[in-house]
């Protein structure tokens, strides 16, 4: 099972949850309620993927899901993982090669679905990914 589809931007977790641009948030969880306002943010706890788990923050508006921010919750069962290993884990999941593992610069890739950005926070060292849908 492929975690990320680079053509559609679909993100698929081991439990069967599949996130994609424009989806209604009730497809993520039928119990989610929109609190009002132009945008809603939904935080999902660690979701299993091959080799670890990722926490997802889903951002939606009236047109549906428009962005997903992913952070590493665990790698091979360990929750305390150095930032370099978090970054390597994310690049592995997205099936990309890190062009700057020494400098930890942001890497942005455009696709038909929108944009994928892999980043490392310069203060905390935490690595993450942001998938933005058109």
N, C-alpha and C positions, 0 to 999 in steps of 0.2 A: 504494500500500500504506500503510495507516494504522499508525503506530508504536504507538499506545495506544488500546485500546478502553475508553471510560469506563463501559460497562455491565458488562463482564466483568473488567476489569483486565488483560486480555491485553496483553503487551508483545511486539512483533514486530520483529526485526532484519532487515537487508537480506540476510543469509546464509540466512534461513529459520528461524533459531532463534526459537521462540515460548515465552515464559515465562507461566505462569498459576498461580493459587492452587491448592494441593493436588497439583500435578504431582509425579510421582516424579522424583528427581534423576537417575536413569539416563536419563530422556528428554533432559536437558540434555547429558549426556555419559555413554555407557555404561561408561566407564572410571573414573568417579568412585567412590570407596569411602568409606563412612561410617566415621569413625575411632572411633566409639563415643560414648557419652554421650547426653544428651537432645536436643542440637541440633548440627547440622553447618553449617558455613559454607563456601561454595564461591566462589572468586574467579575471575571470567572477565575476560580482558584486553579491550582496546578492541574493541567490536563495532560494525560500521558501521550507521549510520542516515543518513537524508537530511541532508546538510550537515555530517557529522562522524562522531564515534564516541563511544561511552559504555562505561565500564567498569562491570561489574555484580558486586555481591556478593550471592549468593543464600543465604538462610537457610532451612533445612529441619529438620523433625523427623520423627517417625514418621508423621505425617499428610501429609507432603509439603511442598512449597514454601509458606512462609507470609510471606516478605518479600523484597523486592529493593531494594537500595540502589544508585543510579546516580550516577556522577560523570562529568564531561565529560573525555574523553581528548583530543579534538581538535575543532576547529571549522574547516571549510573547509581542512583539511589542516594547520592550525597547532596545535601542542601547547601552546605558551605563550599562553594566552588569559586576559585579565583576568576577574575574578569577575563583573563586570556583564554581560559578553558570554556567559559560561557560563550565568548565570541566564536571560538572554534566550533563549539556545539551548534550554534545558530547557523554558521556558514555550512556545516555538514547537513543540517536539516533542509536548508534551502538549496542544496546541491550546487553551491558556489565555491569558488576558490578565493580566499582572502588576498587581495592585491597588496595590502599593507599591514601584515601582522605585527611588524615592529613599531610602526607609528600609531597604530590603532585609529586611523582616520575613518571618518564616515564613508560608507560605500552606498551609492544609490544606483538602482537599476530600474529603467523604465520598461514597461511591457504593455501589452494590449489591455490589460486589466487596470493599469494605473502605474503606481511606483512602489518599489520596495526599498527601504533604507535600513541598513544595518549599521549600528553605532555603538560606541563605547563612551559612557559618561566620563568626562575628564576628571571629575572630582571624586566620584565613588568607585570608578572602575567597572561598574555594572554594565554589561552588554545587553542590547535589546534590538528589536526589529520593529519597524513600522510599515504596515502594508496599507497603502492608500488606494482606494478604488475611485475610478472616474465617476 
